Amino acid sequence: MPLERPADTAAVRPARRRAANPPVGKVGILVVGMHRSGTSAITRTLNLLGAALPGNLMPARPDNPAGFWESADIMACHDRFLAAVGSGWDDPLPLPAGAFSGLAAAACHDDLVAILHRDVADDPVFLVKDPRCCRLMPLWRKVLESFGAAPLAVLVVRNPLEAALSLRLRDGMPRDQALAMWLIHTLESERGTRTWKRLFVRYEDAVAEPVAASRTLAERLECFTAAAVAAALPEIGRFWSDGLRHHTLSDSAVDDAAVPLWVRHVHGWVSRAASGPEPSPDVLDTMAAALNHATEVYGPLVGVPAQARQAIRTLEDQRQEWHNQLRQDAEARATLDTGLRQAREDLVRLSGERTLLGDMLDCTRTEAAELAGRLAAQGGELQRARTEAAELAGRLAAQGGELQRARAEAAELAVEHANVQRALSLKQDEMARHDDDHLTATTALAARTAAVIGHLQRTETALAALAGIATNLHGMTPLAQRLGGLARAALRGRLGRRLAEDRDIAVVARSGLFDTAYYLGRYPDVATAGVDPIVHYVRCGAREGRSPHPDFDTGFYRSACPDLAGEEVNPLAHYARFGIAEGRRPNGGAEPATGGLDPLLAARLRGPGPDGDPTR
């Protein structure tokens, strides 16, 4: 579109000055400037101050590591529109007449408004940055009106030679084309924002003093709170400290005669506008009019046909695609190399583990052989144990024979007893006449005979119980020894003492005064030996000072009854026969602890009452 001077420049300037008052409602800030002019850094600064950015930002690239801070969606809309009107981002010529009144402009307008509603509908202050905006200001004026946002413009001023050098290094663009692009971008952005509130910002000033420049920028825009500005300044200082200026040329270089005159004049005008009050734009309008006339004549000759530009862009896209493919291939190869290296390391590690597992397998086999030898040895021990068990079974059979002989002896004694009874019956009359000594002797003989019979019965019962104990391998040898001892004692004439002990055993058993659980719990060696606890107490426990009941103290009873000294009398049997009736104490306590006994036995342990009744 040809550059045209406004009909009444003086009339629009007051409107722009009135816009300096703080805007009411939503504010849209457009950062405009030629490609490679520092617009990215200025945009990030405004963003840190509090202005929101649209979504889907372009990623940083090696040629702009600090980031572009512009929406890829908005840039795509701009490119579609430029292509539709036969232009492109690198076209140095003005847009054709009527470019902003056709269907392409309407479609681009609707797409841009939709993006704003999607990304910044709830933000009171938002940012849009794309160098293409310089040539699309009429379109953006309508977009902001439709969106309901007051427009603000920040025009970034940079040395045109620096921008041209950066484009040549990045895109290989000739300097003349880059300067022509700088000229048309600057003229059209200045003309398109005359009715807006706007600020010209020198990129060089922001690089030199980023914090001061940012504070001044915020104060002049009047859309950020003081607290937000103070909070953002430290981060802004860190952002600018990363070296954002890569190509530095002096402003005096622009005054070189090799630089086109119009470029020099326009650069001087925008530099003065950034440093103080804006100069009159008349000189810009004059150059714009001359450029329009020149374009009518020379535009078709110097302009690159649209088809050629499209072909160039297609080739550039292909080149970029191939470059990306090569980079992906290199990354894939690096990944494969890393995987191969890792696989080799794993192979070495697995080989070592295989050797280690082989050593472990050898050790396991050796241990298995040792265990097999031990098992064989255990088998031999088991066989010997079985042989010993068989021998003990033979001994038990032999003891069974001795038991039969004992039973025969008991039968003979029973016959003798019967004979004695018959003799006693025949002589009852005569014995009635005898004195008390004869009567005592006869009573003793009868008691002895009864004790012998009871002893034989208990012996038979004990032998049967002991035969059960003898089924245990460890109990066989003691049982055989005891049975043999009993037989030998009978043969040697000690049967009398044993029979006396058996009488005491019977008395203790009938008395109910013997606490079997207490005795076995207090003397675990008796349980281990497998001996009847009453038999053990009568034959040896009493002599060892063991007590048969928690309320009967064997040692106390023996010491409390001096008449028992030197006699082979069992203390508990004596207590059952005579002690209870005589009122003797079973222990040294004030009262026996008879818990767990039936009332009769408890009464026995307590002793006779005041009336001589042991049951009380």
Secondary structure, DSSP 8 states (H G I E B T S, - for coil): ------TTHHHHHHHHHHTTS---S-EEEEEE--TTSSHHHHHHHHHHHT-B--SSB---BTTBTT---SBHHHHHHHHHHHHHTT--TT--S---TTGGGSHHHHHHHHHHHHHHHHHHTT-SEEEEE-GGGGG-HHHHHHHHHHHT-EEEEEEEE--HHHHHHHHHHHH---HHHHHHHHHHHHHHHHHHTTTSEEEEEEHHHHHHSHHHHHHHHHHHH--S-HHHHHHHHHHHHHHHTTT-------GGGGGSTTS-HHHHHHHHHHHHHHHSS---THHHHHHHHHHHHHHHHHHHHHS--HHHHHHHHHHHHHHHHHHHHHHHHHHHHHHHHHHHHHHHHHHHHHHHHHHHHHHHHHHHHHHHHHHHHHHHHHHHHHHHHHHHHHHHHHHHHHHHHHHHHHHHHHHHHHHHHHHHHHHHHHTHHHHHHS-HHHHHHHHHHHHHHHHHHHHHHHHHHHHHHHHHHTTSHHHHHHHHHHHHHHHHHHHHTTHHHHHHHHHHHHHHHHHT---HHHHHHH-HHHHHHT--HHHHIIIIITTTT--SBTTB-HHHHHHH-GGGTTS---HHHHIIIIIHHHT--SSSSSS---TTS-HHHHHHHH---TTS-TT-
